[in-house]
Amino acid sequence: MAGHSHWAGIKHKKGRADKERSKIFSKLSREITVAAKLGDKDPDMNPRLRTAIQAAKQANMPKDNISRAISKSEMSGDKNYENLRYEGFGPSNIALIIETLTDNKNRSASSIRTVLQKNGGRLGEAGSTAHMFSNCGVIHIEKDKIKEEEIFEIAINAGAKDCINLDNIFEIITEKEDFYKIKTEIEKKIETLSYSSIEWRPLNFIDLAKDKSDELIKVLTALEELDDVQNIFTNADLKNLQL
């Protein structure tokens, strides 16, 4: 299952322009606000909120921004966001799953459709690409935090599907429904995880030639610039893309 399909996880993270940084913080803030609105304001009691805050910290988002995002959830009359998934195809018929957090699904669908059509892709029906992916939880732990035998035992006892020994990390794969439960168990032993999220992992990866990779990067970048888009997954093998 190890692979590279999550656009946000593969892009270079050094030297971000202020504009890009601001957009990333905006998306992270929105997820924190929604997570706090839907559950407890205490991250220890709300796994989704805890995961959102961890992602914000990994992106070096200031504590004040995080606090503001949580406080925003208490404002009456604030926008109601919903998680919506769009499926489609990019250039070379590459499959895409686009997750949004939006207060206007018509706007989201229209803007995503426009980006895809302008770049040789198309928006598909629900289910048109999801069958090419596995929806699963992914947790990464740096190898210096725990011994291999120990993390394997914790992961399997907690109900994980797999625990993989990669170059610098241990990667734990969970069923989507078990993600927060297993993550909570692991956090009892390891305070800081290097990454954790629910992803769409392709069942089969597709390698692209250089010119086709460039076309795909253009589409992924344009999609990410849309305010409503939170995550993008593809069955192209992103680790070979030249960013």
C-alpha positions as CSV (number, residue, x, y, z in Angstrom):
1,M,0.0,0.0,0.0
2,A,3.0,2.3,0.4
3,G,3.0,5.0,-2.3
4,H,2.6,8.5,-3.4
5,S,-0.8,9.7,-4.3
6,H,-1.6,12.6,-2.0
7,W,-0.7,15.9,-3.7
8,A,-0.3,17.9,-0.5
9,G,2.0,15.3,0.9
10,I,4.4,15.3,-2.0
11,K,4.9,18.9,-2.9
12,H,8.1,20.6,-1.8
13,K,7.6,22.4,1.5
14,K,10.6,24.8,1.5
15,G,10.5,28.4,0.6
16,R,6.8,28.7,0.3
17,A,5.6,32.1,-1.0
18,D,3.4,34.1,1.4
19,K,0.4,33.7,-0.9
20,E,0.7,29.9,-0.9
21,R,1.3,29.8,2.9
22,S,-1.8,32.0,3.5
23,K,-3.9,29.7,1.4
24,I,-2.6,26.6,3.3
25,F,-3.4,28.2,6.6
26,S,-6.9,29.1,5.4
27,K,-7.7,25.5,4.5
28,L,-6.3,24.2,7.8
29,S,-8.2,26.8,9.7
30,R,-11.4,25.8,8.0
31,E,-10.9,22.2,9.0
32,I,-10.2,23.1,12.6
33,T,-13.3,25.3,12.8
34,V,-15.5,22.6,11.4
35,A,-14.0,19.9,13.6
36,A,-14.6,22.0,16.7
37,K,-18.1,22.9,15.6
38,L,-19.1,19.3,15.1
39,G,-17.5,18.0,18.4
40,D,-15.8,18.9,21.6
41,K,-13.7,22.1,21.7
42,D,-11.1,20.1,23.7
43,P,-8.8,18.3,21.2
44,D,-8.2,15.5,23.8
45,M,-11.9,14.7,23.6
46,N,-12.2,15.3,19.8
47,P,-9.9,13.1,17.6
48,R,-10.8,15.0,14.4
49,L,-10.0,18.3,16.0
50,R,-6.7,16.9,17.4
51,T,-5.7,15.6,14.0
52,A,-6.5,19.0,12.4
53,I,-4.4,20.9,15.0
54,Q,-1.5,18.5,14.5
55,A,-1.6,19.1,10.7
56,A,-1.6,22.9,11.4
57,K,1.4,22.6,13.7
58,Q,3.3,20.5,11.1
59,A,2.6,23.4,8.6
60,N,4.1,25.9,11.2
61,M,0.7,27.6,11.6
62,P,0.9,30.1,14.6
63,K,-0.9,29.2,17.8
64,D,-3.0,32.3,17.6
65,N,-4.4,31.2,14.2
66,I,-5.3,27.8,15.7
67,S,-7.0,29.4,18.7
68,R,-8.9,31.8,16.4
69,A,-10.1,28.9,14.3
70,I,-11.4,27.1,17.3
71,S,-13.2,30.2,18.7
72,K,-14.8,30.8,15.3
73,S,-16.7,27.6,15.7
74,E,-18.7,29.2,18.5
75,M,-19.9,32.1,16.5
76,S,-23.7,31.8,15.8
77,G,-24.6,32.2,12.2
78,D,-21.2,31.2,11.0
79,K,-21.2,29.4,7.6
80,N,-22.1,25.7,7.6
81,Y,-19.5,23.7,5.8
82,E,-19.9,20.2,4.5
83,N,-17.4,17.6,3.3
84,L,-18.1,16.8,-0.3
85,R,-16.1,14.5,-2.6
86,Y,-15.8,15.0,-6.3
87,E,-14.4,12.4,-8.7
88,G,-13.0,13.1,-12.1
89,F,-10.2,12.6,-14.6
90,G,-7.1,14.7,-15.4
91,P,-5.0,14.6,-18.6
92,S,-4.0,11.1,-19.8
93,N,-7.2,9.9,-18.1
94,I,-5.5,10.0,-14.7
95,A,-8.1,9.3,-12.0
96,L,-8.7,12.0,-9.4
97,I,-10.5,12.2,-6.1
98,I,-11.0,15.8,-4.8
99,E,-12.1,16.4,-1.3
100,T,-13.8,19.7,-0.4
101,L,-15.0,21.5,2.6
102,T,-17.6,23.9,1.3
103,D,-20.5,26.1,2.1
104,N,-21.7,26.2,-1.5
105,K,-21.6,22.9,-3.4
106,N,-22.7,24.5,-6.7
107,R,-19.7,26.8,-6.6
108,S,-17.4,23.9,-5.8
109,A,-18.6,21.7,-8.6
110,S,-18.6,24.5,-11.1
111,S,-15.0,25.7,-10.2
112,I,-13.6,22.1,-10.2
113,R,-15.3,21.3,-13.5
114,T,-13.9,24.5,-15.1
115,V,-10.3,23.7,-14.0
116,L,-10.5,20.1,-15.3
117,Q,-12.1,21.1,-18.6
118,K,-9.5,23.8,-19.2
119,N,-6.7,21.3,-18.7
120,G,-7.9,18.3,-20.7
121,G,-9.8,16.6,-17.9
122,R,-13.4,16.1,-16.9
123,L,-15.6,15.9,-13.9
124,G,-17.0,12.4,-13.4
125,E,-20.1,10.9,-11.8
126,A,-20.0,9.7,-8.1
127,G,-18.2,6.4,-8.1
128,S,-16.4,7.0,-11.4
129,T,-13.0,6.8,-9.8
130,A,-13.5,5.8,-6.2
131,H,-13.4,2.1,-7.2
132,M,-9.8,2.6,-8.2
133,F,-8.8,3.6,-4.7
134,S,-8.8,2.3,-1.1
135,N,-10.1,4.8,1.5
136,C,-7.9,4.2,4.5
137,G,-6.2,5.8,7.5
138,V,-2.5,6.5,7.2
139,I,-0.1,7.1,10.2
140,H,3.6,7.8,9.9
141,I,6.0,7.5,12.8
142,E,9.7,8.4,12.7
143,K,11.9,5.4,13.4
144,D,13.8,7.0,16.2
145,K,10.6,7.3,18.2
146,I,10.0,3.6,18.7
147,K,11.4,0.1,18.1
148,E,10.0,-1.9,15.2
149,E,8.7,-4.8,17.2
150,E,7.0,-2.4,19.6
151,I,5.1,-0.4,17.0
152,F,4.1,-3.5,15.1
153,E,2.7,-5.0,18.3
154,I,0.8,-1.8,19.2
155,A,-0.6,-1.4,15.6
156,I,-1.8,-5.0,15.2
157,N,-3.3,-5.1,18.7
158,A,-5.1,-1.9,18.0
159,G,-6.6,-3.4,14.9
160,A,-4.5,-1.9,12.1
161,K,-4.5,-3.5,8.7
162,D,-0.8,-3.2,8.1
163,C,2.4,-1.8,9.5
164,I,5.1,-1.2,6.9
165,N,8.8,-0.6,7.5
166,L,9.8,2.2,5.1
167,D,13.1,4.1,4.7
168,N,12.8,6.6,7.5
169,I,9.4,5.9,9.0
170,F,6.9,3.2,10.0
171,E,3.7,3.5,8.0
172,I,0.5,2.2,9.6
173,I,-2.5,1.5,7.5
174,T,-6.0,1.4,9.1
175,E,-9.6,0.9,7.9
176,K,-11.1,4.4,7.6
177,E,-13.6,3.7,10.4
178,D,-10.8,2.6,12.8
179,F,-8.4,5.5,12.0
180,Y,-9.1,7.8,15.0
181,K,-9.4,4.8,17.5
182,I,-6.0,3.4,16.4
183,K,-4.4,6.8,16.3
184,T,-5.5,7.4,19.9
185,E,-4.0,4.1,21.0
186,I,-0.7,4.9,19.3
187,E,-0.6,8.4,20.8
188,K,-0.7,6.9,24.3
189,K,2.8,5.7,23.5
190,I,4.1,8.3,21.0
191,E,3.2,11.9,21.5
192,T,4.2,13.3,18.2
193,L,3.4,11.6,14.9
194,S,5.1,12.8,11.7
195,Y,1.9,12.5,9.7
196,S,-1.7,11.2,10.1
197,S,-4.7,11.4,7.8
198,I,-7.4,9.6,6.0
199,E,-6.4,9.1,2.4
200,W,-7.5,7.6,-0.9
201,R,-4.7,5.2,-1.9
202,P,-4.8,4.0,-5.5
203,L,-5.0,0.2,-6.0
204,N,-2.6,0.6,-8.9
205,F,-0.2,3.4,-9.6
206,I,0.4,4.8,-13.1
207,D,3.8,6.1,-14.3
208,L,3.7,9.2,-16.5
209,A,6.2,10.5,-19.0
210,K,7.8,13.9,-18.3
211,D,5.5,15.9,-20.6
212,K,2.4,14.2,-19.2
213,S,3.6,14.7,-15.6
214,D,4.0,18.5,-16.3
215,E,0.4,18.6,-17.6
216,L,-0.8,16.8,-14.4
217,I,1.1,19.1,-12.1
218,K,-0.6,22.1,-13.8
219,V,-4.0,20.6,-13.1
220,L,-3.2,19.7,-9.5
221,T,-1.8,23.1,-8.8
222,A,-4.9,24.8,-10.3
223,L,-7.2,22.6,-8.3
224,E,-5.4,23.3,-5.0
225,E,-5.7,27.1,-5.6
226,L,-9.5,26.7,-5.2
227,D,-10.5,27.8,-1.7
228,D,-13.0,24.9,-1.3
229,V,-10.5,22.1,-2.1
230,Q,-8.9,20.5,0.9
231,N,-7.2,17.3,-0.5
232,I,-6.5,15.9,-3.9
233,F,-5.6,12.2,-4.6
234,T,-4.5,10.7,-7.9
235,N,-3.5,7.3,-9.2
236,A,-0.4,8.8,-10.9
237,D,2.8,7.9,-9.1
238,L,3.7,11.4,-7.8
239,K,7.1,10.5,-6.4
240,N,8.5,10.6,-9.9
241,L,7.1,14.0,-10.7
242,Q,9.6,16.8,-11.1
243,L,8.3,19.7,-9.0
